[in-house]
Amino acid sequence: MATQYDLVVVGSGFAGSMATLNALEQMKKDNTKGRVALIEVGKQGERCGASRWTMAYLRLDKNNNFDEDWVKEMDQVSKGLADLDYCRKLGQLVPEVAQYLIDHGVQLNHHDEKDVLLEFKTGQHFVFPEGGGHAIINALFAHFKKYDNIDIMWETEAQSLLTTDQGQMRGVKVRKNDGLLQDVLGKNIVLACGGFEGNREMLAKYVGGKTVDLPLIAPGLVYNRGAGLKMGLSVGAATAGSFDGTHSELVDIRATKPDAVIWGHNYGIVVNKHCKRFYDEGKRHLFATFEMIALETWRDQDQKAYFVTDSTIMNRFRPGWVYDTTDQEPVKADSIPELAEKLGLDPKELEKTVSEFNAACNDKPFELLALDGKRTHGLSPDKTNWANPIDQ
């Protein structure tokens, strides 16, 4: 007879691991007998999906309170479509969740940012776990070992929800790594198996053309095939959010490591293969623009662009998180034409673009934490100039 689980969790990322551990702890606290199944399509040790790969920058202040302006941000970027009650509730729960992670062995590093304008209501402060998302996942999994009432099913892909004739949930049909189907029976189901980044058909359907050219920023995303969305929709679940949007980032296409994000577009210019700027790099703060400029790079610029800055900026920001996420050194030259030659760009066109940018800059002091482009220093042709070839 198949095991009857009290909870079946699909996906071992942040949401799935937290749901699993919370259930195990609650059962122990209540002194109740129950069993939990954690289903993961990836192999043991991979820690799949997106969670293990993110640096997990958190908009928290020095007391681990959530940025209260985040709700306004969600309202603005969604053009009023976001569920603000949901956002407010999330904000209320964040300090408790942060403390939960600390209590379970996650070290949260507090960072006072002196160089990059954050526009968070946290006093130029943010928090990140030591070791990134991987550290969070490892810490949660370490606590699973304390319990003998959990079964972790690796290389097991959830296929569909099992229901009674009346529509009541009774489990999940899965496909094991031997190719055979199996029923995992459970009274309660949590679908925490990510989006559809690894499903080319769903990307084309919801996001549109050219998605076949979108590279995955993290290896584990290949397992995000939209299983949870499809299973939920099949039993009448409501949808929420933007199906036609993407979480995009500018990355160093030369890098050999995952998630080699180039964060510094606010502090220089980004040009296309024709040496033309195509986005207002200082329109808003870094975290409000990095996805939009990446989206335009993929959608409108043949998925190729170049970030150009100078030694004044590079010397100030390095070492640091802004430019040290790639494992490759920038292309370096002593003049704009020389830089263009090294990048395979038209020297005259790049020099023209840089000159036009510099001409728009006044002689006021350079204010690193100001958005006004006219108060930002120009790129100096007589200084060392740097560039990273970047891609979305």
Buried (B, 14 or more C-beta within 10 A) or exposed (E): EEEEBBBBBBBBBBBBBBBBBBBBBEBEEEEEEBBBBBBBBBEEEBBBBBBBBBBBBBBBBEEBBBBBBBBEBBBEBBEEEBEBEEBBEBBEEBBEBBEBBBEBEBEBEBEEBEBBBBBBBBEBBBBBBEBBBBBBBBBBBEBBEEBEBBBBBBBBBBBBBBEEEEEEBBBBBBBEEEEEEBEBBBBBBBBBBBBBBBBEEBBEBBBEEEBEEBEBBBBBBBBBBBBBBBBBEEEEEEEEEEEEEBEBBBBBBBBEEBBBBBBBBBBBBBBBBEBEBBBEBBEBBBBBBBBBBBBBBBBEBBBBBBBBBBEBBBEEBEEBBBBEBBEBEBBBBEBBBBBBBEBEBBBEBBBBBBBEBBEEBEEEEEEBEBBEBEBBBBBBBEBBBBBBBBBB
